[in-house]
Amino acid sequence: MDYNGIIYVVGTPIGNLSDLSDRAKRVLSEVDFIAAEDTRVTLKLLNHLGIKKPMISYFEHNKLQRGEEICARILGGESCAIVTDAGMPCISDPGEELIKQCAEKGIRTEVVPGPSAVISALCVSGLATGRFTFEGFLSVNKKSRKEHLEALLNETRTMIFYEAPHKLANTLKDFYDTFGVRKLTIARELTKLHEEIIRTDTEEALRHYGDGSLKGEMVLVLEGATLKEEKAVTLEDAVSIAEKLIESGTKASEAAKEAAAVTGFKKNDIYRELI
């Protein structure tokens, strides 16, 4: 396999190290260097695999400068694998910026898919999976959080959020205050020893876990808004509209015509009921 001048986006386990694919192991062992969100975390994975490989740190606060360095090395003929601490890189992750830089420079990119907390949580949520939206982490800024959630008030797709345990209590309160009672699944410690799938609703979740007692890495899967069914308009409704128009001075034929325009019934059918 030709590894020259290419960057691999490599998914790593979100908890259980056995979830790493054989292809991911091979790529990590054969690329020239690895770009890691936290080299200490990735070193533990490499040690587990028995792989020794040069690493370069790539995280939120150095991503622009390091991105240029990484791109230059790849353009020079080296191969790179980008990994995050857990799961798929570039999803709610600074690796997104590196892939943009690579795309702009025409650098070949390949994905080595692996575990994803987003998809894993959705699969076991018990909520609708046909259409969903990933909302990432909510802002710690109260105004931004409120605006974010209010913008989702009428979102009908299932919504997925990442959340840190120390912010869970505030998030559960915000969910209940914004959305009222909706189904909610809390996926905690996915693939780890103490994995727990809590299928509840926003009210019950706030009551039981609003004290901040729930610990571990969490993904929140929230039910989307229910489409309100509009009451079907009847011929009787159309006639009532026409009658009110007549009471205000409109001729019967014109009233029937206007009522037909807003209800979809035929003018003659409405007029027939008026006379």
Secondary structure as UniProt FT lines:
FT   TURN            4..5
FT   STRAND          6..10
FT   HELIX           17..19
FT   HELIX           22..30
FT   STRAND          33..36
FT   HELIX           39..49
FT   STRAND          55..57
FT   TURN            60..62
FT   HELIX           63..75
FT   TURN            76..77
FT   STRAND          79..83
FT   TURN            89..90
FT   HELIX           95..104
FT   TURN            105..106
FT   STRAND          108..112
FT   HELIX           117..124
FT   STRAND          132..137
FT   HELIX           142..151
FT   TURN            152..154
FT   STRAND          158..163
FT   HELIX           165..167
FT   HELIX           168..179
FT   STRAND          183..188
FT   TURN            190..191
FT   TURN            193..194
FT   STRAND          196..201
FT   HELIX           202..209
FT   TURN            210..211
FT   STRAND          218..222
FT   HELIX           235..247
FT   TURN            248..249
FT   HELIX           252..263
FT   HELIX           267..274
//
